[in-house]
């Protein structure tokens, strides 16, 4: 009976659909028809209200779906920024703190290394000046070998003259290796002189490399990285807070929409219930058949075999049916009655 069309229902017919009632001309039925016509009008008005509430429910449902979709999209967007802030943002800030600590430690190590290398270079330079004296002493020793003035000493040490001649005189056994040792001493001294030059040059090169690759330049780079990282993290955090605020508002709107659609559904169902009640009432009042009414109250006296009017009540059966309804209601809604379903209706 409920029309799903959005168009208005047709007006109620004058006879309200009871043209086939056989008893429609008697006084009782006419009285019932009068009352029924009023209920029939209410029935058709209620049908319009049902259509109206159904349309409102459909509209509320569409609004709810739209708000739900917006809420889910905003929630997904918020989760992305939240997860990015938790993972990347936090990791980036923590990494910058670690880099800052490491750069400070490296700067200290670099300063200490520079001081050590400078001290080493200074000490090598001092050692190089001493090697110059050693080299000069080696040259004097080499010159003294060929000096005629030292021929006697040379012969005494090695048994040879400066012309490498020998007269058969042998030096003491302790001086057997004197010539080779003196030659080695002169030779080693020349080699050491070149080595100290290499050491000095290498020391200067290492110090220069260390100064050229000075990691003090990392400090401003670290500060720049830290500033940009903080700005990036702030952008993520601010966006996340904005999305959270929007999400809270959409959640509030979604809750209001749920309330509205729930209220609309309850109103629709309530009016549907009223409609069904009016419909059942008009159907019953079309040609009501009251089976509970005793239309033959007269009884027969079997002793005298005569009809006797005892004026028996006609509506006793209707009272019994109503009492049965009373019992069903008590069983349904009353705890005491449900424990004792045979309790008589007062």
C-alpha positions as CSV (number, residue, x, y, z in Angstrom):
1,X,0.0,0.0,0.0
2,X,2.9,2.4,0.6
3,X,3.7,4.3,-2.6
4,X,7.4,4.7,-3.3
5,X,6.8,7.3,-6.0
6,X,7.8,10.8,-5.1
7,X,4.5,12.1,-6.6
8,X,1.6,12.9,-4.3
9,X,-0.9,10.1,-3.6
10,X,-4.3,10.4,-5.3
11,X,-7.2,11.8,-3.2
12,X,-9.3,9.2,-1.3
13,X,-12.5,8.0,-3.0
14,X,-15.8,9.0,-1.5
15,X,-16.8,5.5,-0.6
16,X,-13.2,4.7,0.6
17,X,-13.3,1.4,-1.4
18,X,-16.3,-0.2,0.2
19,X,-18.7,-0.2,-2.7
20,X,-19.1,-4.0,-2.3
21,X,-20.3,-3.9,1.3
22,X,-23.7,-5.7,1.5
23,X,-24.8,-3.9,4.6
24,X,-23.8,-0.4,3.6
25,X,-27.4,0.8,3.7
26,X,-28.3,0.0,7.3
27,X,-28.0,2.6,10.0
28,X,-25.1,1.0,11.8
29,X,-23.0,0.7,8.7
30,X,-23.8,4.2,7.7
31,X,-22.6,5.4,11.1
32,X,-19.5,3.3,10.7
33,X,-18.9,4.6,7.2
34,X,-19.0,8.2,8.5
35,X,-16.3,7.4,11.0
36,X,-14.4,5.3,8.5
37,X,-14.4,8.2,6.0
38,X,-12.6,10.4,8.5
39,X,-10.0,7.7,9.1
40,X,-9.7,7.1,5.4
41,X,-8.8,10.7,4.9
42,X,-6.2,10.5,7.6
43,X,-5.0,7.3,5.9
44,X,-4.3,9.1,2.6
45,X,-2.7,12.1,4.4
46,X,-0.5,9.6,6.3
47,X,0.5,8.0,3.0
48,X,1.7,11.4,1.8
49,X,3.7,11.8,5.0
50,X,5.2,8.3,4.4
51,X,6.3,9.4,0.9
52,X,7.6,12.7,2.4
53,X,9.6,10.9,5.1
54,X,10.9,8.3,2.7
55,X,12.1,11.1,0.4
56,X,13.7,12.9,3.3
57,X,15.4,9.7,4.4
58,X,16.8,9.1,0.9
59,X,18.1,12.7,0.9
60,X,19.7,12.3,4.4
61,X,21.2,9.0,3.2
62,X,22.8,10.8,0.2
63,X,24.2,13.5,2.4
64,X,25.5,10.9,4.8
65,X,27.3,9.1,2.0
66,X,28.9,12.3,0.8
67,X,30.1,13.3,4.2
68,X,31.3,9.8,4.9
69,X,33.3,9.9,1.6
70,X,34.8,13.3,2.5
71,X,35.6,12.1,6.0
72,X,37.4,8.9,4.7
73,X,39.4,10.9,2.2
74,X,40.4,13.5,4.8
75,X,41.3,10.8,7.2
76,X,43.5,9.1,4.7
77,X,45.2,12.4,3.9
78,X,45.7,13.0,7.6
79,X,47.2,9.6,8.1
80,X,49.7,10.2,5.3
81,X,51.0,13.4,6.9
82,X,50.9,11.9,10.4
83,X,52.9,8.8,9.3
84,X,55.3,11.1,7.4
85,X,55.8,13.3,10.4
86,X,56.3,10.3,12.7
87,X,58.8,8.5,10.5
88,X,60.5,10.9,8.2
89,X,60.1,14.1,10.3
90,X,61.3,12.5,13.5
91,X,64.1,10.6,11.8
92,X,65.3,13.7,10.0
93,X,65.4,15.8,13.2
94,X,67.2,13.0,15.1
95,X,69.7,12.6,12.3
96,X,70.4,16.3,12.3
97,X,71.1,16.1,16.1
98,X,73.5,13.2,15.5
99,X,75.2,15.0,12.6
100,X,75.6,18.1,14.8
101,X,77.2,16.1,17.6
102,X,79.5,14.2,15.1
103,X,80.6,17.4,13.4
104,X,81.4,19.0,16.7
105,X,83.5,15.9,17.6
106,X,85.2,15.9,14.2
107,X,86.0,19.6,14.5
108,X,87.7,18.9,17.8
109,X,89.6,16.0,16.4
110,X,90.6,18.0,13.4
111,X,91.9,20.8,15.6
112,X,93.9,18.4,17.7
113,X,95.2,16.7,14.5
114,X,96.3,20.1,13.1
115,X,98.2,20.9,16.3
116,X,99.9,17.5,16.2
117,X,100.9,17.7,12.6
118,X,102.2,21.2,13.1
119,X,104.3,20.1,16.0
120,X,105.6,17.1,14.0
121,X,106.6,19.4,11.1
122,X,108.3,21.7,13.5
123,X,110.3,18.8,15.0
124,X,111.2,17.4,11.6
125,X,112.4,20.8,10.6
126,X,114.6,21.0,13.6
127,X,115.8,17.4,13.0
128,X,116.6,18.4,9.4
129,X,118.9,21.2,10.6
130,X,120.7,18.6,12.7
131,X,121.1,16.3,9.7
132,X,122.8,19.2,7.9
133,X,125.4,19.2,10.6
134,X,125.7,15.4,10.3
135,X,126.0,15.7,6.5
136,X,128.7,18.4,6.9
137,X,130.5,16.1,9.3
138,X,130.3,13.2,6.8
139,X,131.8,15.4,4.1
140,X,134.6,16.5,6.3
141,X,135.3,12.8,7.2
142,X,135.3,11.9,3.5
143,X,137.7,14.7,2.7
144,X,139.9,13.8,5.6
145,X,140.5,10.3,4.0
146,X,142.4,11.8,1.1
147,X,144.0,14.5,3.1
148,X,147.8,14.0,3.2
149,X,147.8,15.3,6.7
150,X,145.8,12.3,7.8
151,X,147.7,9.6,5.9
152,X,149.3,8.3,9.1
153,X,146.0,8.0,10.9
154,X,144.4,6.3,8.0
155,X,147.3,3.8,7.6
156,X,147.1,3.1,11.3
157,X,143.4,2.4,11.1
158,X,143.2,0.5,7.9
159,X,146.8,-0.5,7.0
160,X,146.5,1.4,3.7
161,X,147.8,4.7,2.4
162,X,145.7,7.2,0.7
163,X,147.0,5.8,-2.7
164,X,145.7,2.4,-1.6
165,X,149.2,1.1,-1.3
166,X,150.3,-1.3,1.4
167,X,153.7,-2.1,2.9
168,X,152.6,-5.2,4.6
169,X,151.8,-3.5,7.9
170,X,148.6,-4.8,9.3
171,X,146.3,-2.8,11.6
172,X,145.2,-4.2,14.9
173,X,142.5,-6.9,14.7
174,X,140.0,-4.6,16.2
175,X,140.3,-2.3,13.2
176,X,139.8,-5.0,10.5
177,X,136.5,-3.5,9.4
178,X,137.3,0.2,10.0
179,X,137.6,1.1,6.3
180,X,134.2,-0.4,5.4
181,X,132.6,1.0,8.6
182,X,133.9,4.5,7.7
183,X,132.6,4.1,4.2
184,X,129.2,3.0,5.4
185,X,129.1,5.8,7.8
186,X,129.7,8.3,5.1
187,X,127.3,6.5,2.7
188,X,124.5,6.2,5.4
189,X,124.9,9.9,6.2
190,X,124.3,10.9,2.6
191,X,121.2,8.6,2.5
192,X,119.9,9.9,5.7
193,X,120.2,13.4,4.4
194,X,118.0,12.6,1.5
195,X,115.5,10.7,3.8
196,X,115.2,13.7,6.1
197,X,114.4,15.8,3.0
198,X,111.7,13.3,2.0
199,X,110.3,13.2,5.6
200,X,110.2,17.0,5.8
201,X,108.5,17.3,2.4
202,X,106.0,14.6,3.3
203,X,105.3,16.3,6.6
204,X,104.7,19.6,4.9
205,X,102.4,17.9,2.3
206,X,100.4,16.1,5.0
207,X,99.9,19.3,6.9
208,X,98.9,21.1,3.8
209,X,96.4,18.4,2.9
210,X,94.9,18.5,6.4
211,X,94.6,22.3,6.2
212,X,93.1,22.1,2.7
213,X,90.6,19.5,3.7
214,X,89.6,21.4,6.8
215,X,86.3,20.0,8.0
216,X,85.4,23.3,9.7
217,X,83.5,23.9,6.5
218,X,81.1,21.1,7.6
219,X,79.7,23.2,10.4
220,X,77.9,25.8,8.3
221,X,76.7,23.0,6.0
222,X,75.3,21.2,9.0
223,X,73.6,24.4,10.2
224,X,72.0,24.9,6.7
225,X,70.8,21.3,6.7
226,X,69.4,21.6,10.2
227,X,67.5,24.8,9.2
228,X,66.0,23.3,6.1
229,X,65.1,20.1,7.9
230,X,63.4,22.0,10.7
231,X,61.4,24.0,8.1
232,X,60.4,20.8,6.3
233,X,59.3,19.1,9.5
234,X,57.4,22.2,10.6
235,X,55.5,22.2,7.2
236,X,54.6,18.6,7.7
237,X,53.6,19.2,11.3
238,X,51.5,22.3,10.5
239,X,49.8,20.5,7.6
240,X,49.1,17.5,9.9
241,X,47.5,19.8,12.5
242,X,45.3,21.4,9.8
243,X,44.2,18.1,8.5
244,X,43.4,16.9,12.1
245,X,41.3,20.0,12.7
246,X,39.4,19.4,9.4
247,X,39.1,15.7,10.3
248,X,37.5,16.6,13.7
249,X,35.1,19.0,12.0
250,X,34.1,16.4,9.4
251,X,33.7,13.8,12.1
252,X,31.4,16.1,14.0
253,X,29.4,16.7,10.8
254,X,29.3,13.0,10.1
255,X,28.0,12.3,13.6
256,X,25.3,15.0,13.1
257,X,24.4,13.3,9.8
258,X,24.1,9.9,11.5
259,X,21.8,11.5,14.0
260,X,19.7,13.1,11.3
261,X,19.4,9.9,9.1
262,X,18.6,7.9,12.2
263,X,15.9,10.3,13.3
264,X,14.6,10.4,9.7
265,X,14.4,6.6,9.7
266,X,12.6,6.5,13.0
267,X,10.1,9.1,11.8
268,X,9.6,7.2,8.6
269,X,9.0,3.9,10.4
270,X,6.7,5.6,12.9
271,X,4.6,7.1,10.2
272,X,4.6,3.8,8.3
273,X,3.3,2.1,11.5
274,X,0.6,4.7,11.7
275,X,-0.2,4.2,8.0
276,X,-0.5,0.4,8.5
277,X,-2.7,1.0,11.5
278,X,-5.1,3.3,9.6
279,X,-5.1,1.0,6.7
280,X,-6.0,-2.0,8.9
281,X,-8.7,0.1,10.6
282,X,-10.3,1.2,7.3
283,X,-10.2,-2.3,6.0
284,X,-11.9,-3.7,9.1
285,X,-14.5,-0.9,9.2
286,X,-15.5,-1.5,5.5
287,X,-17.9,-4.3,6.5
288,X,-17.0,-5.3,10.1
289,X,-17.9,-8.8,11.1
290,X,-18.1,-9.0,14.9
291,X,-18.2,-12.7,15.5
292,X,-18.0,-12.2,19.2
293,X,-21.5,-10.6,19.3
294,X,-24.3,-13.0,20.3
295,X,-27.2,-12.1,18.0
296,X,-29.6,-14.8,19.4
297,X,-29.7,-14.3,23.1
298,X,-33.0,-16.2,23.5
299,X,-32.9,-19.7,25.0
300,X,-35.4,-22.7,25.1
301,X,-36.8,-24.1,28.3
302,X,-36.5,-27.8,27.8
303,X,-39.0,-28.7,30.6
304,X,-41.9,-26.6,29.1
305,X,-40.4,-26.7,25.5
306,X,-41.2,-23.0,25.2
307,X,-39.0,-20.1,24.1
308,X,-38.0,-18.0,27.0
309,X,-36.2,-14.6,26.7
310,X,-33.6,-14.6,29.5
311,X,-32.1,-11.3,28.3
312,X,-28.7,-12.8,28.0
313,X,-25.9,-10.3,27.3
314,X,-24.8,-10.0,23.7
315,X,-21.3,-8.8,24.2
316,X,-20.0,-11.4,26.7
317,X,-17.9,-13.1,24.0
318,X,-16.3,-9.7,23.0
319,X,-15.4,-9.1,26.7
320,X,-13.7,-12.5,26.8
321,X,-11.7,-11.7,23.6
322,X,-10.6,-8.4,25.1
323,X,-9.6,-10.2,28.3
324,X,-7.5,-12.5,26.2
325,X,-5.8,-9.5,24.7
326,X,-5.2,-8.2,28.2
327,X,-3.5,-11.4,29.1
328,X,-1.2,-11.2,26.1
329,X,-0.2,-7.7,27.0
330,X,0.5,-8.6,30.6
331,X,2.6,-11.6,29.5
332,X,4.5,-9.4,27.1
333,X,5.1,-6.3,29.2
334,X,4.6,-7.4,32.9
335,X,7.1,-9.6,34.8
336,X,4.4,-10.8,37.2
337,X,2.1,-11.7,34.4
338,X,4.8,-13.6,32.5
339,X,5.5,-15.7,35.6
340,X,1.7,-16.4,35.9
341,X,0.2,-16.4,32.4
342,X,-3.1,-17.9,33.6
343,X,-3.8,-14.9,35.8
344,X,-7.4,-13.7,35.2
345,X,-8.0,-10.3,33.7
346,X,-9.4,-7.9,36.2
